Amino acid sequence: MQISFTYALAILLGCLAPLSSALAQYETTRRTDSEGAGANKEGRLEIKRQNTAHGTPDETTMTTLRVERYFDGPVAMFRFDLPLPDQKTDFGGDPLNPHLGDVKARLRFKAFKSGELSFPSFVEATFPTADPKSLGKGKYQLSAGIRMVDPVRLSFLDASSHRSTFEMEVQQTNSVAGDPNVKDVRNTRFEFTFFDAWQQIWTFKVKVKPNVDWAQNGKTGGVAEAEAGRYFGQDWRAWLMLGHRAWGPSGIANTYQTRMELGLQYTY
């Protein structure tokens, strides 16, 4: 099922319709880590555009719409991702001809703490909704992961204007059902991130993402990414990310050769 550009735009506008306070006067909110939403927030809407060269089916040129809802209690967040991969999967892509990709849903649980360390965990399900199937994995996938967030104070950064964290994450993904004619999904993804918010306005992120693809006999690969972003008003953030393969052959799960990402999010 091909999705026209008009229809994809209608989905986006429907998501953004409730956002009446666009680019309000700046007010600071505490940004605690690279996924932090600030205090007293209910959810987040996001759109990002990724141009990707030599990626795997789930790491390709696409536009992704994301909806998050935050809760008080054992379950802290629900996330839904609607990927719209281009008909052309090269770096240039074809943004006027999006298709439906494999949708994802995630539950993140309330973090447990040890001193200054915070350990949020999550479970995620991926559904083989891609049309055509070549734009997805063709499998139902279940994954679980845990993240460690550690506030850091670097001597060369002014503590009064910088809030920095070092973050580590590990996520295991396995396919559980789906098309028997396509290969199973079994991989472990790691993330090592340094995140800094400067003057509660600018954000900087450096990330290294090693991956082990057990479906390919444990072959490994990894990408490195650098991101710069800016908050607008109290609730908006835009960013630019550049990424490149750091090591390993092509075709390893969750890796690509080159990527440029532009994103915009609204937290409400």
C-alpha positions as CSV (number, residue, x, y, z in Angstrom):
1,M,0.0,0.0,0.0
2,Q,1.6,3.3,-1.2
3,I,0.9,6.3,1.0
4,S,0.6,9.5,-0.9
5,F,2.4,12.6,0.3
6,T,-0.9,14.4,0.9
7,Y,-2.0,11.6,3.2
8,A,1.3,11.5,5.1
9,L,1.0,15.3,5.5
10,A,-2.5,14.9,6.8
11,I,-1.3,12.5,9.4
12,L,1.4,15.0,10.5
13,L,-1.0,17.9,10.7
14,G,-3.5,15.8,12.7
15,C,-0.7,15.2,15.2
16,L,0.2,18.8,15.4
17,A,-3.3,20.2,15.4
18,P,-3.5,20.6,19.2
19,L,-0.3,22.5,19.3
20,S,-1.5,26.1,19.7
21,S,1.3,27.6,21.7
22,A,3.9,27.5,18.9
23,L,7.3,29.0,19.7
24,A,6.2,30.7,23.0
25,Q,8.5,33.0,24.9
26,Y,11.5,31.0,26.2
27,E,11.2,29.6,29.7
28,T,13.7,27.2,31.2
29,T,12.9,23.6,32.0
30,R,15.2,21.1,33.5
31,R,16.6,18.7,30.8
32,T,18.0,15.8,32.8
33,D,19.2,13.5,30.0
34,S,19.0,12.9,26.3
35,E,15.4,11.6,26.6
36,G,14.3,14.0,29.4
37,A,11.0,15.7,29.0
38,G,11.2,18.2,31.8
39,A,8.9,18.3,34.8
40,N,5.1,18.0,34.7
41,K,4.9,17.0,31.0
42,E,2.2,14.7,29.6
43,G,3.6,13.7,26.3
44,R,5.6,14.4,23.2
45,L,5.0,14.6,19.4
46,E,7.9,14.2,17.0
47,I,8.7,14.1,13.3
48,K,12.2,13.3,12.0
49,R,13.5,12.9,8.5
50,Q,16.4,10.4,7.9
51,N,18.4,10.2,4.7
52,T,20.4,7.0,4.9
53,A,22.9,5.4,2.6
54,H,23.5,1.6,2.6
55,G,21.3,0.8,5.5
56,T,19.4,-2.3,6.6
57,P,15.6,-2.5,6.0
58,D,14.8,-0.8,9.3
59,E,17.7,1.7,8.8
60,T,16.7,3.3,5.5
61,T,15.7,6.7,4.1
62,M,12.4,7.6,5.8
63,T,10.2,10.0,7.6
64,T,9.1,8.9,11.1
65,L,6.2,10.2,13.2
66,R,6.4,9.5,16.9
67,V,3.8,9.9,19.7
68,E,4.8,9.5,23.4
69,R,2.5,9.7,26.5
70,Y,3.9,9.9,30.0
71,F,2.4,8.5,33.2
72,D,2.9,8.4,36.9
73,G,3.3,4.8,38.2
74,P,5.2,1.7,37.3
75,V,4.8,2.4,33.5
76,A,6.3,5.8,32.9
77,M,5.8,6.1,29.1
78,F,4.1,4.7,26.1
79,R,5.6,5.3,22.6
80,F,4.3,4.6,19.1
81,D,6.4,5.0,16.0
82,L,4.9,5.2,12.5
83,P,7.8,4.9,10.0
84,L,7.2,6.0,6.4
85,P,10.1,4.7,4.3
86,D,10.7,6.2,0.9
87,Q,10.0,4.2,-2.3
88,K,13.7,4.8,-3.2
89,T,15.9,3.6,-0.4
90,D,19.2,5.4,-1.3
91,F,20.5,8.5,0.4
92,G,18.6,10.9,-1.9
93,G,15.3,9.0,-1.3
94,D,11.9,10.0,-2.6
95,P,10.0,11.9,0.1
96,L,7.0,12.4,-2.1
97,N,6.4,8.6,-2.3
98,P,6.3,7.3,1.3
99,H,5.2,3.8,2.1
100,L,4.2,2.1,5.4
101,G,7.0,0.6,7.4
102,D,7.1,-1.7,10.4
103,V,5.4,0.1,13.2
104,K,6.8,-0.1,16.8
105,A,5.3,0.3,20.3
106,R,7.3,0.7,23.4
107,L,6.6,0.8,27.2
108,R,9.2,2.4,29.4
109,F,9.1,1.6,33.1
110,K,9.8,3.9,36.1
111,A,13.5,4.1,36.6
112,F,15.0,2.7,39.8
113,K,17.9,4.7,41.3
114,S,21.2,4.1,43.0
115,G,22.7,7.3,44.3
116,E,22.9,9.6,41.3
117,L,22.5,6.8,38.8
118,S,19.1,6.2,37.2
119,F,18.1,2.9,35.4
120,P,15.1,3.2,33.2
121,S,14.1,-0.1,31.4
122,F,11.7,-0.8,28.5
123,V,10.0,-3.4,26.4
124,E,9.2,-2.9,22.7
125,A,7.2,-4.7,20.0
126,T,7.7,-4.4,16.2
127,F,5.0,-5.4,13.8
128,P,5.5,-6.6,10.2
129,T,3.3,-3.9,8.6
130,A,5.7,-2.8,5.9
131,D,4.2,-2.6,2.4
132,P,6.0,-3.6,0.3
133,K,7.5,-6.2,2.6
134,S,11.0,-5.4,1.4
135,L,10.8,-2.2,3.4
136,G,10.6,-4.1,6.7
137,K,11.9,-7.3,8.4
138,G,8.8,-9.4,7.8
139,K,8.8,-10.6,11.4
140,Y,7.1,-9.9,14.7
141,Q,9.8,-8.8,17.0
142,L,10.0,-8.4,20.8
143,S,12.8,-6.6,22.6
144,A,13.8,-5.5,26.0
145,G,16.4,-3.1,27.2
146,I,17.8,-1.1,30.1
147,R,19.5,2.3,30.2
148,M,21.9,3.8,32.8
149,V,22.0,7.6,33.2
150,D,24.8,9.1,35.1
151,P,25.1,12.9,35.7
152,V,28.7,14.0,35.0
153,R,30.6,17.2,35.8
154,L,33.5,18.0,33.5
155,S,36.1,20.4,34.7
156,F,36.2,22.3,31.4
157,L,32.5,22.9,31.3
158,D,30.9,25.6,33.5
159,A,28.6,23.8,36.0
160,S,26.3,26.8,36.2
161,S,25.4,26.6,32.5
162,H,25.9,23.0,31.5
163,R,24.0,19.8,32.5
164,S,25.8,16.7,31.2
165,T,25.1,13.0,31.4
166,F,26.9,9.8,30.4
167,E,24.4,7.2,29.3
168,M,24.7,3.5,28.4
169,E,22.0,1.3,27.0
170,V,21.7,-2.4,25.9
171,Q,18.7,-3.8,24.0
172,Q,18.1,-7.4,22.9
173,T,15.7,-8.1,20.0
174,N,14.4,-11.4,18.8
175,S,11.8,-12.3,16.2
176,V,9.0,-14.5,17.5
177,A,6.8,-15.1,14.4
178,G,6.1,-13.8,10.9
179,D,7.1,-14.8,7.3
180,P,9.0,-18.1,7.5
181,N,10.7,-17.4,4.2
182,V,12.7,-14.5,5.6
183,K,15.6,-14.8,8.1
184,D,15.0,-14.5,11.8
185,V,16.0,-11.4,13.8
186,R,18.4,-11.8,16.7
187,N,20.6,-8.9,17.6
188,T,22.0,-7.0,20.6
189,R,22.4,-3.3,20.3
190,F,24.5,-1.1,22.7
191,E,24.6,2.7,22.9
192,F,27.1,4.9,24.7
193,T,26.1,8.5,24.8
194,F,27.5,11.8,26.1
195,F,24.8,14.4,26.3
196,D,25.1,18.1,27.2
197,A,22.5,20.9,27.6
198,W,24.1,24.3,27.6
199,Q,22.1,27.2,29.1
200,Q,19.0,25.1,28.9
201,I,18.8,26.1,25.2
202,W,21.5,24.2,23.2
203,T,21.9,20.4,23.2
204,F,24.9,18.4,22.1
205,K,25.1,14.6,21.8
206,V,27.8,12.2,20.8
207,K,26.9,8.5,20.5
208,V,28.6,5.3,19.6
209,K,26.3,2.3,18.8
210,P,27.9,-1.2,18.6
211,N,25.7,-4.0,17.3
212,V,26.0,-7.8,17.4
213,D,23.9,-9.6,14.7
214,W,23.4,-13.2,16.0
215,A,21.4,-14.0,12.9
216,Q,24.7,-13.6,11.0
217,N,26.7,-15.8,13.3
218,G,27.6,-13.0,15.7
219,K,29.0,-10.5,13.2
220,T,29.5,-7.0,14.7
221,G,29.4,-3.5,13.4
222,G,28.8,0.0,14.8
223,V,28.0,3.5,13.9
224,A,29.0,6.9,15.4
225,E,26.7,9.9,15.5
226,A,27.0,13.6,16.5
227,E,24.0,15.8,17.1
228,A,23.4,19.4,17.8
229,G,20.0,20.8,18.8
230,R,18.2,23.9,20.1
231,Y,15.1,24.4,22.3
232,F,12.6,27.0,21.1
233,G,10.2,28.3,23.7
234,Q,9.5,26.1,26.6
235,D,8.4,23.0,24.6
236,W,10.0,22.8,21.1
237,R,13.3,21.3,20.1
238,A,14.9,20.9,16.6
239,W,18.1,19.1,15.8
240,L,20.5,17.9,13.2
241,M,22.4,14.6,13.4
242,L,25.1,13.2,11.3
243,G,26.2,9.6,11.5
244,H,28.6,7.2,9.8
245,R,29.7,3.6,10.0
246,A,32.5,3.3,12.5
247,W,33.4,-0.4,11.8
248,G,32.1,-3.6,10.5
249,P,30.7,-4.8,7.2
250,S,27.4,-3.6,5.6
251,G,24.2,-5.4,6.3
252,I,24.7,-5.7,10.1
253,A,21.4,-5.1,12.0
254,N,20.9,-1.5,13.1
255,T,23.8,-0.1,11.1
256,Y,24.2,2.0,8.0
257,Q,27.0,3.7,6.0
258,T,26.0,7.4,6.2
259,R,23.0,9.2,7.7
260,M,21.7,12.8,8.0
261,E,18.8,13.4,10.3
262,L,16.6,16.4,10.8
263,G,14.0,16.4,13.6
264,L,11.4,18.5,15.4
265,Q,9.6,17.7,18.6
266,Y,6.9,19.3,20.8
267,T,6.6,18.3,24.4
268,Y,3.3,19.2,26.1
